[in-house]
Amino acid sequence: MTNSAGMGPVFNADQCFVCHSQPQIGGSSPKANPAKLIAHRLGGTNVVPRFEAPDGAFRETRFKFNSDGTRDGGVHSLFTLQGRSDAPGCTLHQPDFEQELHRRNVAYRIPLQLFGLGLIESIQDKAIMANMNSAAREKRFLGIGGHPNLVANNGTISRFGWKAQNASINMFAGEAYNVEMGITNDLFPISRSEDDYITTGRLPGHRASTCSPRGVRPRAGAGAPLPWPTRHLRLSPAFLSLEKLALPKTRGASLWLNVTMDCLLLEVPRRGGFRTAPSFSTSVGWDRRLAARK
């Protein structure tokens, strides 16, 4: 995606690394917001929404409700191909962001970092479940509970995306190509917009992209496994006996202890110790409540 070729009619960006570049390619939103560049590339006549600050994070949007009051929650693309030289005749309009902002109907998301996704994919479902069920007494004491996010079709644990809605990197990449850049592919072959305002007869989004998810699997530095940290965090039985601890009565100290224990209890057990891998932040939906002390 070096020359914006192959995009569908609606999109948030035209290159993966435009949004995933801080601190390196595969990271999160860059320091300089690329919205203006994306909006006007190749002669595009898009209007940059006012929530896209030049020196702020690149924001993508979901609308909370449909116009009839029913729940929405889906991604609404920022830009269209209107005015671009690679889509002559396209007059498809952008969503009316000003109206939705006035209705307080816009929820924001920023690009997620992709580092270590291969590591997350390599963790077996049974390891996630075992970790969730471990130290049950201590977790109950801290008000920690949760359930795995499951794929509806086959019951496996999903773990990628804002809502942990995808179980594999291939599916995650295919969805991102379709939703973020409007590119159809083997996994998502249908264009996100079939609006009548699209008058051009050669929109590339109407046919499968030659870059299928098999060719865009994240590589080293983005989704490939990263080395484990060398330092181990081990929990001794005495430390886990929280009832025996002389807990401070100040709210600040209590918060510190709760957060510390959360981090330890949610990490991945491996080879007898705990290593820092954020595998359960999305794959398991945790219900976190501060333990009320009597």
Backbone bond lengths (Angstrom), bond angles and torsions (degrees), N, CA, C in turn:
res aa  C-N    CA-C-N  psi(-1)  N-CA   C-N-CA  omega(-1)  CA-C   N-CA-C  phi
1 M - - - 1.459 - - 1.526 110.11 -
2 T 1.298 117.39 59.90 1.453 119.81 -177.91 1.525 112.75 -94.72
3 N 1.340 117.05 -21.56 1.460 119.75 -178.04 1.531 112.39 -125.40
4 S 1.311 116.09 24.98 1.467 122.29 176.62 1.516 113.06 61.06
5 A 1.312 118.89 22.62 1.457 121.18 -179.96 1.517 110.09 -84.77
6 G 1.326 116.69 143.97 1.450 120.48 174.22 1.510 114.95 93.02
7 M 1.350 118.54 5.36 1.449 119.88 -178.87 1.515 111.95 -76.47
8 G 1.331 114.96 154.04 1.448 121.12 172.58 1.512 110.57 -84.76
9 P 1.337 117.66 -176.39 1.467 120.83 -172.45 1.518 114.63 -71.35
10 V 1.346 119.48 -26.73 1.464 121.62 178.58 1.520 108.81 -125.72
11 F 1.330 116.24 145.17 1.470 119.56 -174.99 1.523 109.83 -165.32
12 N 1.309 115.53 164.17 1.462 122.27 172.43 1.522 111.36 -101.63
13 A 1.313 116.56 -30.99 1.461 121.34 -179.72 1.514 108.36 -154.52
14 D 1.324 116.42 170.10 1.458 120.23 -177.92 1.525 112.73 -119.20
15 Q 1.316 117.09 4.64 1.463 121.98 176.07 1.522 108.00 -149.98
16 C 1.312 117.02 141.70 1.467 119.59 -179.99 1.521 111.86 -60.44
17 F 1.334 116.66 -46.62 1.463 119.49 -172.38 1.520 113.05 -77.10
18 V 1.339 118.69 -7.16 1.458 119.85 174.01 1.528 110.16 -61.22
19 C 1.329 116.04 -37.99 1.470 120.51 -178.62 1.517 112.96 -101.78
20 H 1.324 117.71 -19.88 1.463 121.36 -177.83 1.530 108.84 -114.21
21 S 1.331 116.51 77.94 1.468 118.38 -174.11 1.518 114.21 -142.16
22 Q 1.311 119.75 4.95 1.457 121.63 -178.14 1.528 109.61 -117.88
23 P 1.325 119.65 121.50 1.460 128.25 5.08 1.528 113.43 -84.06
24 Q 1.363 116.82 -13.42 1.454 122.21 177.27 1.521 108.18 -141.23
25 I 1.339 116.85 172.15 1.465 120.44 175.98 1.532 108.90 -56.63
26 G 1.314 115.53 129.47 1.455 121.84 -173.21 1.512 112.00 103.39
27 G 1.324 116.32 -4.67 1.453 120.86 -178.94 1.514 112.49 -87.96
28 S 1.315 116.39 -147.06 1.458 122.04 -176.47 1.524 109.88 -107.80
29 S 1.323 115.79 -158.82 1.458 122.67 -174.28 1.526 111.64 -59.75
30 P 1.327 118.56 133.71 1.468 121.01 -177.72 1.524 112.24 -70.69
31 K 1.316 115.91 164.85 1.467 121.56 -178.40 1.516 111.17 -62.38
32 A 1.326 117.11 -41.76 1.465 121.90 177.40 1.529 108.53 -97.05
33 N 1.312 117.05 120.87 1.458 121.84 -177.55 1.536 110.08 -63.26
34 P 1.347 118.92 124.16 1.466 121.46 -177.30 1.534 114.09 -85.87
35 A 1.330 118.46 7.36 1.465 120.92 -172.90 1.528 112.48 -57.65
36 K 1.324 117.56 -44.39 1.466 120.56 -178.49 1.524 111.15 -63.56
37 L 1.319 116.27 -41.54 1.463 121.01 178.91 1.518 110.45 -62.33
38 I 1.341 116.91 -45.50 1.460 120.87 -179.08 1.520 111.05 -65.52
39 A 1.329 116.76 -41.88 1.466 121.68 -175.07 1.518 112.61 -61.25
40 H 1.342 117.20 -34.64 1.459 120.74 -171.98 1.527 113.94 -112.95
41 R 1.321 117.16 7.36 1.454 119.03 179.83 1.536 110.47 -61.70
42 L 1.334 116.31 141.83 1.464 123.29 179.51 1.530 112.40 54.84
43 G 1.326 115.88 34.13 1.456 120.07 175.71 1.510 115.57 83.59
44 G 1.320 118.21 11.70 1.460 121.23 -179.47 1.514 112.07 -57.79
45 T 1.322 116.32 142.89 1.472 121.72 -177.61 1.528 111.52 -107.91
46 N 1.305 117.04 25.48 1.460 120.66 178.53 1.526 111.36 -66.71
47 V 1.319 115.98 151.06 1.456 122.73 173.15 1.525 108.12 -99.39
48 V 1.321 116.62 128.56 1.462 120.52 179.51 1.522 108.48 -75.16
49 P 1.331 118.56 120.23 1.475 120.55 178.76 1.522 111.16 -58.47
50 R 1.321 116.32 148.17 1.463 120.17 -174.04 1.521 113.34 -68.71
51 F 1.325 118.65 -15.15 1.465 119.20 178.03 1.527 111.77 -80.04
52 E 1.336 117.61 -4.17 1.467 120.67 176.80 1.527 109.24 -92.59
53 A 1.333 116.44 87.24 1.462 121.17 179.90 1.520 110.13 -72.62
54 P 1.347 118.26 138.28 1.472 120.53 -178.19 1.522 113.60 -56.67
55 D 1.326 116.63 -34.41 1.453 120.14 -178.48 1.534 111.82 -108.89
56 G 1.328 116.40 19.77 1.458 120.41 179.52 1.513 111.39 -111.70
57 A 1.314 116.11 176.73 1.457 121.34 179.66 1.526 110.32 -66.68
58 F 1.324 116.03 145.61 1.465 121.37 174.73 1.519 108.62 -68.82
59 R 1.326 116.98 123.04 1.462 121.18 -175.54 1.521 111.21 -109.29
60 E 1.313 114.89 134.56 1.458 121.07 170.10 1.516 107.73 -109.38
61 T 1.333 116.96 159.38 1.459 119.17 -168.95 1.523 112.99 -124.09
62 R 1.302 113.92 146.64 1.462 123.55 166.71 1.531 106.71 -125.25
63 F 1.316 116.78 141.22 1.457 120.46 175.35 1.520 108.25 -93.86
64 K 1.312 116.33 134.98 1.461 121.06 -176.29 1.530 111.89 -71.45
65 F 1.339 116.12 -41.27 1.462 120.43 -176.35 1.530 110.72 -133.35
66 N 1.310 116.44 151.81 1.460 122.29 170.37 1.526 109.68 -76.46
67 S 1.320 115.96 169.79 1.464 120.11 -178.51 1.522 112.80 -63.79
68 D 1.348 117.65 -22.74 1.463 120.73 179.63 1.525 112.84 -90.72
69 G 1.347 116.72 5.50 1.450 120.70 177.36 1.504 115.44 92.80
70 T 1.322 118.12 -8.66 1.467 120.79 177.28 1.523 109.97 -76.89
71 R 1.314 116.48 159.88 1.450 121.46 -178.07 1.525 111.38 -66.37
72 D 1.335 115.68 138.96 1.461 121.30 175.28 1.523 108.42 -109.12
73 G 1.323 117.38 -91.99 1.458 121.33 177.29 1.512 115.08 86.51
74 G 1.356 117.89 -5.01 1.454 120.72 -178.21 1.522 113.29 -85.50
75 V 1.338 115.55 162.25 1.463 121.44 177.46 1.520 109.62 -72.59
76 H 1.325 117.01 132.31 1.464 122.59 174.62 1.527 107.41 -113.05
77 S 1.307 115.64 113.79 1.462 121.23 -172.70 1.522 111.41 -62.02
78 L 1.321 115.17 143.23 1.458 121.30 -177.27 1.518 112.80 -72.99
79 F 1.336 116.81 -37.80 1.458 120.41 -168.75 1.527 112.09 -129.05
80 T 1.330 115.02 164.38 1.459 122.08 174.73 1.523 108.82 -130.36
81 L 1.332 116.42 176.61 1.465 121.19 -179.88 1.535 112.85 -81.42
82 Q 1.315 118.44 6.05 1.462 121.40 -175.70 1.530 111.43 -54.47
83 G 1.336 114.75 128.74 1.458 121.61 175.52 1.504 115.71 82.73
84 R 1.315 118.91 -8.67 1.457 120.40 -174.80 1.523 111.08 -76.94
85 S 1.316 114.70 148.24 1.460 120.07 -177.75 1.517 112.71 -70.91
86 D 1.353 117.72 -19.72 1.455 119.65 179.65 1.531 111.90 -90.70
87 A 1.351 117.83 3.19 1.467 121.79 177.29 1.522 108.82 -142.24
88 P 1.330 117.42 64.60 1.472 119.86 -176.88 1.526 111.69 -60.61
89 G 1.328 115.95 134.26 1.455 120.93 177.48 1.510 114.71 91.12
90 C 1.321 118.42 -5.57 1.466 120.43 -179.87 1.523 109.80 -76.72
91 T 1.327 117.21 124.58 1.463 122.35 179.42 1.524 111.57 -123.02
92 L 1.300 117.05 24.16 1.457 121.52 -177.98 1.530 110.19 -64.39
93 H 1.316 116.76 128.86 1.458 121.61 -177.28 1.526 111.59 -85.68
94 Q 1.328 114.53 154.57 1.455 121.16 172.42 1.529 109.89 -74.92
95 P 1.337 117.13 162.14 1.469 119.24 171.61 1.526 109.96 -60.27
96 D 1.314 117.02 154.30 1.463 121.72 178.76 1.529 108.71 -82.99
97 F 1.326 115.14 82.37 1.458 119.80 -176.27 1.519 112.32 -65.68
98 E 1.327 118.19 -34.90 1.456 120.54 179.68 1.524 110.84 -61.43
99 Q 1.304 116.55 -42.35 1.457 120.06 178.63 1.523 111.24 -64.77
100 E 1.323 115.83 -42.99 1.462 119.36 -178.93 1.525 111.54 -69.29
101 L 1.327 117.22 -33.67 1.460 120.17 175.38 1.524 110.27 -65.10
102 H 1.324 116.75 -40.95 1.467 121.14 178.28 1.525 110.25 -62.19
103 R 1.313 117.34 -34.22 1.464 122.40 178.93 1.533 112.17 -82.04
104 R 1.314 117.22 -1.27 1.471 122.42 -175.41 1.532 110.16 55.25
105 N 1.308 114.46 45.14 1.465 120.75 -172.41 1.518 112.76 -111.56
106 V 1.333 117.60 12.95 1.464 120.96 -174.88 1.524 110.31 -111.73
107 A 1.318 116.39 127.98 1.470 122.74 173.13 1.526 107.73 -112.58
108 Y 1.311 116.92 138.23 1.465 121.45 -174.41 1.520 112.14 -103.17
109 R 1.322 114.35 150.10 1.458 122.24 170.77 1.525 107.63 -135.75
110 I 1.331 117.05 147.73 1.460 120.78 173.07 1.524 108.02 -114.32
111 P 1.338 117.68 157.17 1.467 120.09 -178.53 1.525 111.98 -59.36
112 L 1.321 115.76 136.08 1.453 121.12 178.60 1.519 110.86 -84.53
113 Q 1.323 116.29 149.28 1.459 119.48 172.74 1.524 109.75 -70.36
114 L 1.326 115.31 144.37 1.458 121.38 -177.40 1.524 113.06 -103.89
115 F 1.327 116.78 -2.29 1.464 119.49 -177.25 1.521 110.80 -59.83
116 G 1.329 115.31 131.38 1.455 120.32 172.85 1.513 116.00 82.46
117 L 1.333 118.61 9.76 1.457 119.06 -178.74 1.532 111.99 -63.29
118 G 1.333 116.63 -32.39 1.461 119.46 177.35 1.518 111.47 -63.77
119 L 1.323 116.30 -35.21 1.455 120.70 176.49 1.524 110.30 -64.63
120 I 1.320 116.60 -44.16 1.467 120.50 179.93 1.527 110.10 -63.11
121 E 1.337 116.93 -40.13 1.455 120.04 -179.72 1.524 111.66 -66.15
122 S 1.322 117.26 -28.11 1.461 120.43 -176.12 1.524 113.16 -78.07
123 I 1.328 118.02 -13.20 1.466 120.63 179.70 1.527 109.27 -76.23
124 Q 1.317 117.40 126.21 1.457 121.17 -178.40 1.522 111.25 -71.73
125 D 1.328 115.07 151.23 1.459 120.12 178.69 1.524 111.41 -57.19
126 K 1.331 116.52 -39.20 1.466 119.12 -177.08 1.526 111.31 -65.67
127 A 1.349 117.35 -29.53 1.459 119.96 177.24 1.525 110.51 -70.54
128 I 1.326 116.76 -37.80 1.461 120.80 177.39 1.526 110.27 -63.93
129 M 1.336 115.83 -44.52 1.458 119.95 -179.63 1.525 111.09 -66.11
130 A 1.328 116.21 -40.12 1.466 119.24 -179.79 1.519 110.79 -64.31
131 N 1.319 116.85 -40.82 1.454 119.93 178.85 1.526 111.01 -66.85
132 M 1.326 116.96 -38.22 1.457 120.69 179.27 1.526 110.97 -63.09
133 N 1.322 116.04 -37.16 1.466 120.45 -176.07 1.519 113.21 -88.29
134 S 1.317 118.26 -7.56 1.461 120.82 -178.24 1.530 111.09 -77.32
135 A 1.318 115.67 159.09 1.476 122.63 178.03 1.523 111.38 46.71
136 A 1.330 115.87 44.33 1.468 120.80 -174.20 1.521 111.90 -60.37
137 R 1.330 117.36 -40.85 1.466 120.37 -177.59 1.517 111.36 -64.41
138 E 1.326 115.98 -44.46 1.457 120.09 -179.73 1.529 111.61 -65.75
139 K 1.328 116.13 -38.52 1.461 119.47 179.07 1.525 111.36 -67.30
140 R 1.323 116.62 -38.59 1.465 119.19 176.64 1.523 110.48 -62.78
141 F 1.317 116.88 -38.64 1.460 121.82 179.81 1.529 110.68 -60.93
142 L 1.341 116.07 -36.25 1.470 120.91 -179.30 1.522 112.90 -90.12
143 G 1.318 117.61 -1.02 1.460 119.72 -179.75 1.510 113.40 77.23
144 I 1.333 117.83 26.93 1.458 122.24 179.84 1.523 109.63 -96.34
145 G 1.310 116.56 128.59 1.456 121.35 175.39 1.507 108.83 -149.13
146 G 1.305 117.00 168.93 1.457 117.60 -179.61 1.506 113.07 179.83
147 H 1.310 115.01 179.13 1.462 121.72 177.95 1.525 107.67 -149.79
148 P 1.319 118.73 150.95 1.472 120.41 179.25 1.524 111.22 -74.83
149 N 1.331 115.82 146.53 1.462 120.90 171.13 1.522 107.63 -82.54
150 L 1.310 117.17 121.80 1.456 121.13 -173.28 1.522 111.97 -111.46
151 V 1.333 115.24 147.69 1.458 121.54 171.16 1.526 107.53 -76.22
152 A 1.313 116.88 125.67 1.462 120.17 -173.34 1.527 112.39 -62.39
153 N 1.323 117.71 -33.44 1.467 119.95 -173.19 1.519 113.87 -75.61
154 N 1.330 117.77 -41.16 1.469 118.52 -174.47 1.521 114.22 -124.45
155 G 1.324 117.84 -0.83 1.457 120.54 174.41 1.505 116.15 78.35
156 T 1.338 118.94 6.06 1.463 120.67 176.85 1.525 109.80 -79.61
157 I 1.325 116.17 164.98 1.465 120.94 -176.79 1.525 110.21 -82.90
158 S 1.317 115.87 128.78 1.462 121.00 175.96 1.521 108.83 -93.63
159 R 1.344 116.18 155.63 1.467 117.59 -171.19 1.512 115.37 -153.52
160 F 1.321 120.12 -2.24 1.461 121.01 -176.78 1.525 111.27 -117.80
161 G 1.323 115.42 146.38 1.462 120.76 179.20 1.517 111.88 103.86
162 W 1.341 116.19 168.51 1.463 120.80 -177.16 1.517 112.11 -57.85
163 K 1.314 117.00 -33.93 1.459 121.52 -179.03 1.526 111.75 -111.43
164 A 1.334 117.00 18.74 1.473 121.21 -176.03 1.514 109.99 49.91
165 Q 1.325 115.88 46.55 1.468 120.51 -174.06 1.523 113.25 -91.18
166 N 1.323 117.75 -8.28 1.457 120.53 -177.95 1.524 110.84 -118.50
167 A 1.331 115.66 138.08 1.463 120.17 -176.52 1.523 113.20 -89.61
168 S 1.330 118.86 -18.01 1.464 120.69 -175.76 1.520 110.72 -134.80
169 I 1.327 115.62 158.56 1.457 120.53 177.54 1.525 110.32 -65.96
170 N 1.336 117.39 -36.83 1.465 119.80 178.57 1.526 110.94 -58.66
171 M 1.325 116.40 -47.51 1.456 120.03 179.38 1.526 110.89 -65.11
172 F 1.306 116.32 -40.18 1.463 122.00 179.23 1.526 110.48 -61.25
173 A 1.347 116.78 -45.06 1.456 120.42 179.94 1.526 111.48 -67.80
174 G 1.342 116.88 -40.17 1.455 119.82 178.06 1.511 112.30 -62.39
175 E 1.334 116.00 -41.69 1.463 120.06 178.04 1.524 111.08 -65.52
176 A 1.335 117.24 -41.91 1.463 120.72 179.65 1.529 111.05 -63.40
177 Y 1.320 117.49 -40.87 1.460 120.11 176.74 1.525 110.43 -58.86
178 N 1.324 116.74 -42.24 1.460 120.83 -176.44 1.522 112.58 -76.34
179 V 1.332 117.36 -46.01 1.465 121.12 -174.95 1.517 112.08 -80.64
180 E 1.322 117.32 -43.98 1.462 120.05 -174.13 1.526 113.56 -83.11
181 M 1.342 117.06 -35.72 1.458 119.66 -177.85 1.520 113.11 -116.52
182 G 1.327 117.65 -2.53 1.459 120.36 177.19 1.511 114.53 74.35
183 I 1.331 117.44 15.18 1.458 120.69 -174.81 1.523 110.11 -92.01
184 T 1.326 116.83 122.37 1.458 120.05 174.47 1.526 109.20 -74.23
185 N 1.335 115.29 153.40 1.460 119.88 -177.65 1.521 108.40 -156.13
186 D 1.329 117.21 -176.68 1.457 121.09 -175.31 1.524 113.03 -59.50
187 L 1.335 117.06 -34.16 1.455 120.77 -178.15 1.522 113.04 -87.54
188 F 1.317 117.18 -29.05 1.461 122.63 179.61 1.532 108.01 -130.26
189 P 1.332 117.46 79.36 1.462 121.56 -171.50 1.519 115.54 -82.44
190 I 1.329 118.64 -3.57 1.457 121.08 -175.38 1.524 110.40 -106.30
191 S 1.327 116.81 132.11 1.453 121.67 179.19 1.515 110.61 -64.40
192 R 1.338 116.89 146.00 1.459 121.32 -178.98 1.520 112.55 -76.33
193 S 1.314 119.00 -10.79 1.458 120.68 179.81 1.515 109.36 -141.16
194 E 1.326 116.08 130.41 1.463 122.29 173.73 1.520 108.80 -126.46
195 D 1.321 115.01 38.25 1.460 122.26 -175.38 1.522 111.61 -66.93
196 D 1.329 116.53 145.94 1.459 121.02 -179.17 1.518 113.02 -68.09
197 Y 1.351 117.86 -17.00 1.456 120.11 178.85 1.522 112.28 -69.51
198 I 1.336 115.91 -12.71 1.458 119.11 177.90 1.525 107.49 -81.65
199 T 1.316 116.19 104.87 1.459 120.18 -174.71 1.512 113.20 -100.20
200 T 1.333 117.67 -11.60 1.452 119.27 -178.80 1.525 110.59 -72.89
201 G 1.286 116.89 147.51 1.456 120.90 -178.35 1.509 113.42 -96.63
202 R 1.317 117.78 4.43 1.462 118.02 -176.10 1.531 112.33 -133.72
203 L 1.313 115.90 41.85 1.458 118.58 176.79 1.529 109.91 -68.31
204 P 1.314 117.43 122.74 1.471 119.21 -178.74 1.513 113.11 -64.98
205 G 1.331 118.54 -19.88 1.453 120.70 -178.46 1.517 113.05 -71.13
206 H 1.337 118.81 -9.16 1.457 120.55 -178.06 1.519 112.72 -85.78
207 R 1.301 118.20 -0.18 1.455 120.18 177.86 1.523 108.22 -137.48
208 A 1.301 115.32 161.12 1.458 119.59 -175.14 1.529 110.76 -63.54
209 S 1.292 116.40 136.53 1.451 121.14 178.55 1.523 110.15 -70.36
210 T 1.329 115.41 147.65 1.462 118.86 176.63 1.525 110.86 -73.11
211 C 1.331 116.89 -15.39 1.461 120.77 177.14 1.515 108.94 -97.14
212 S 1.315 116.68 85.34 1.460 121.15 179.69 1.524 108.55 -76.14
213 P 1.363 117.91 166.03 1.463 119.84 178.37 1.522 113.55 -54.66
214 R 1.327 117.00 -24.22 1.481 117.93 178.59 1.520 110.73 -64.12
215 G 1.328 116.77 -25.60 1.458 119.25 -178.39 1.511 113.88 -96.17
216 V 1.356 117.31 -3.03 1.453 118.77 -176.77 1.522 111.66 -121.15
217 R 1.327 116.25 19.66 1.464 118.99 179.31 1.524 109.39 -59.64
218 P 1.344 118.04 128.37 1.458 120.28 -178.70 1.519 111.82 -53.96
219 R 1.307 115.42 141.48 1.457 120.77 -176.62 1.530 110.48 -112.92
220 A 1.335 115.88 -170.19 1.453 120.65 -176.86 1.522 110.51 -53.92
221 G 1.320 115.54 136.44 1.452 120.48 -178.28 1.510 112.23 93.31
222 A 1.328 117.50 -15.59 1.460 119.81 178.75 1.516 108.77 -121.69
223 G 1.331 117.14 -78.57 1.454 118.51 -176.39 1.512 114.23 -106.29
224 A 1.323 118.06 -6.98 1.459 119.54 -176.80 1.529 110.59 -72.53
225 P 1.349 116.86 153.92 1.466 119.47 -179.97 1.517 111.33 -58.46
226 L 1.324 116.30 138.12 1.453 122.16 176.38 1.526 109.04 -104.70
227 P 1.332 117.77 156.38 1.466 119.57 -178.94 1.528 111.18 -60.50
228 W 1.332 115.23 143.35 1.464 119.45 175.28 1.519 109.34 -66.58
229 P 1.330 118.27 146.82 1.466 119.33 170.57 1.519 109.48 -61.29
230 T 1.326 116.00 147.99 1.456 119.80 -176.34 1.522 112.14 -81.21
231 R 1.321 117.99 -19.86 1.455 120.43 -176.44 1.529 110.71 -88.05
232 H 1.333 116.64 133.65 1.451 121.97 179.80 1.531 109.58 -99.43
233 L 1.312 115.58 147.35 1.456 121.38 171.08 1.521 107.00 -115.21
234 R 1.323 116.92 114.36 1.463 120.60 -177.21 1.537 109.47 -110.82
235 L 1.304 115.27 137.63 1.452 120.81 179.27 1.520 109.16 -102.94
236 S 1.306 116.66 117.08 1.461 119.97 178.30 1.518 109.42 -83.04
237 P 1.358 117.74 154.59 1.471 120.45 177.45 1.522 112.35 -55.94
238 A 1.343 117.40 -35.64 1.459 120.07 -179.56 1.528 110.94 -66.10
239 F 1.331 115.66 -40.03 1.462 119.46 -178.71 1.518 110.66 -67.54
240 L 1.356 116.68 -34.67 1.451 120.07 -179.19 1.523 112.97 -79.03
241 S 1.333 117.52 -8.98 1.457 119.94 176.96 1.520 108.50 -82.38
242 L 1.312 115.53 76.08 1.462 120.70 -170.70 1.523 112.54 -63.92
243 E 1.347 116.35 -29.12 1.447 117.98 -178.35 1.531 111.83 -64.19
244 K 1.337 115.90 -23.47 1.460 120.13 -177.78 1.524 111.72 -86.54
245 L 1.342 117.10 -9.35 1.453 119.23 -178.69 1.524 110.04 -76.45
246 A 1.324 116.06 143.82 1.462 120.72 174.70 1.530 107.60 -84.17
247 L 1.327 116.54 84.03 1.458 120.70 -174.42 1.525 111.10 -69.41
248 P 1.326 118.42 131.06 1.463 120.46 176.42 1.525 110.02 -64.39
249 K 1.302 116.34 155.52 1.448 120.43 -177.54 1.533 112.74 -97.40
250 T 1.326 117.17 -3.51 1.463 119.03 177.98 1.520 109.48 -79.04
251 R 1.337 117.32 147.57 1.458 121.46 -178.01 1.525 111.09 -65.22
252 G 1.350 116.80 -39.27 1.457 119.82 -179.20 1.515 112.08 -62.18
253 A 1.342 115.73 -45.96 1.464 119.36 179.52 1.516 111.25 -65.30
254 S 1.327 115.93 -37.31 1.462 119.63 179.13 1.519 110.76 -65.35
255 L 1.343 116.36 -41.88 1.463 120.09 177.81 1.519 110.80 -61.82
256 W 1.332 116.63 -42.52 1.467 120.25 -179.54 1.516 110.46 -59.32
257 L 1.323 117.09 -45.45 1.456 120.45 -178.72 1.525 110.73 -64.90
258 N 1.329 116.66 -42.66 1.461 119.88 -179.03 1.522 111.56 -62.16
259 V 1.341 116.65 -45.16 1.462 120.50 -179.73 1.516 110.35 -65.09
260 T 1.333 116.77 -41.64 1.465 120.26 179.18 1.521 111.07 -60.59
261 M 1.323 116.65 -46.13 1.453 119.93 -179.39 1.520 111.45 -67.95
262 D 1.343 116.76 -35.67 1.464 119.62 176.27 1.520 110.46 -56.13
263 C 1.327 115.61 -48.87 1.467 120.17 -177.23 1.522 110.69 -60.68
264 L 1.314 116.95 -42.73 1.451 120.19 -177.74 1.522 111.46 -69.75
265 L 1.323 116.91 -42.13 1.460 120.24 -174.83 1.516 113.09 -75.42
266 L 1.335 118.11 -20.16 1.453 120.43 -177.62 1.517 113.00 -97.84
267 E 1.352 118.30 -0.95 1.450 120.17 -178.80 1.521 111.52 -81.19
268 V 1.328 115.37 169.81 1.460 121.26 -173.44 1.519 110.88 -88.39
269 P 1.318 118.17 120.10 1.469 119.87 174.90 1.521 109.94 -74.65
270 R 1.313 116.49 132.98 1.469 119.28 179.80 1.516 109.00 -155.14
271 R 1.301 115.60 131.06 1.474 122.37 176.82 1.523 111.92 53.05
272 G 1.304 115.79 40.37 1.455 119.75 173.70 1.513 114.95 86.24
273 G 1.324 118.80 -6.74 1.459 120.62 -179.18 1.513 111.02 -132.33
274 F 1.303 117.12 177.34 1.450 121.74 178.49 1.521 109.05 -106.10
275 R 1.331 115.63 127.65 1.452 119.78 179.74 1.525 108.86 -118.03
276 T 1.319 114.99 148.96 1.454 118.87 -173.20 1.511 110.52 -81.01
277 A 1.333 117.23 96.76 1.461 123.54 173.91 1.517 107.84 -135.61
278 P 1.343 118.28 120.82 1.465 121.03 -173.10 1.513 112.30 -79.02
279 S 1.335 117.90 60.06 1.453 119.95 -172.43 1.516 113.80 -85.93
280 F 1.328 117.85 -14.26 1.451 118.67 -173.17 1.513 112.60 -112.14
281 S 1.323 118.39 2.29 1.457 119.76 -179.26 1.519 111.20 -67.69
282 T 1.334 117.85 -29.88 1.457 119.99 178.82 1.513 112.43 -116.90
283 S 1.337 118.11 -32.90 1.459 119.25 -176.14 1.514 111.96 -70.11
284 V 1.325 117.01 -26.65 1.459 121.17 174.28 1.515 108.24 -119.99
285 G 1.310 116.36 126.33 1.459 120.31 178.09 1.515 109.45 -82.67
286 W 1.327 117.09 107.44 1.458 121.10 -174.63 1.517 110.44 -91.76
287 D 1.322 115.07 136.97 1.457 122.42 175.65 1.512 107.01 -103.81
288 R 1.342 116.02 101.57 1.473 120.82 -171.87 1.528 110.48 -101.43
289 R 1.298 116.91 121.19 1.454 121.21 175.89 1.527 107.95 -132.46
290 L 1.332 116.19 138.80 1.458 120.47 177.24 1.522 108.95 -66.50
291 A 1.327 115.78 135.44 1.462 120.22 178.42 1.521 109.14 -73.67
292 A 1.322 116.11 122.85 1.461 120.53 179.17 1.514 109.24 -81.91
293 R 1.296 116.48 120.75 1.466 120.60 -179.01 1.511 110.23 -91.69
294 K 1.309 116.03 136.97 1.465 121.43 178.82 1.510 110.78 -83.68
